[in-house]
Amino acid sequence: RLVLPPNSKGEVPGRAAPSLLKALARAHDWRERIMNGGAQDPRSIAQQTGLNQRYVRRVFECAFLAPDIVEAILDGRQPHDLTVQKLCHNLPMDWTEQRRRLGFQRVGI
């Protein structure tokens, strides 16, 4: 049984999700590759890495997450039901909409 302090807002402290961390790391690495000329687009990244092009395109969107969402994921303060699939599925570019859709308004970031 998990007992949370009254002021915790229902978040579980410090549970970093390796799959989310990996997606963020990949997305930012791929963005840097494109910006530095090491790759032209997600298609060339897929060729370089041997990963599926569709997967690369979806994960690449995580490079444009709101900074506070990235920080919360790095700190392990993401909603308990957040998965890579949910994170990368039709991710909106609007940060307010990202927070709403991914459930970050509930965890108080």
Residue, then its C-alpha position, 0 to 999 in steps of 0.5 A: r500500500l502506498v501512502l502519499p502525503p496530503n500535499s503530494k497532488g497524487e504523484v509518485p515521487g522519483r519513478a523514472a521510466p527507462s522507455l520514456l528516457k530512451a525516447l527523449a534521448r533519441a529524439h534530442d540526439w536525432r534533432e542535434r544530428i539534423m541541426n549539425g548536418g549529420a542527417q537530413d531528415p528522419r528518413s536519413i536517421a532511420q537509415q543510419t540507425g537501422l530503425n523503422q522510419r515510422y518509429v523514428r518520425r514518431v519518436f522525433e516529435c518528442a524533441f519538441l516537448a514542452p521543457d517542463i514536461v521533459e524535466a518532469i520525465l527526467d525527474g520521474r514525475q510523469p503521470h503513472d499511465l504515460t507510455v512511449q506510445k501515448l507520448c508519441h501518438n499525434l503529439p501536438m506542437d502547442w505546449t498547453e495542449q501537450r500538458r492537457r493531453l498527456g496528463f501533466q496538469r494533474v501532476g502539477i508541473 
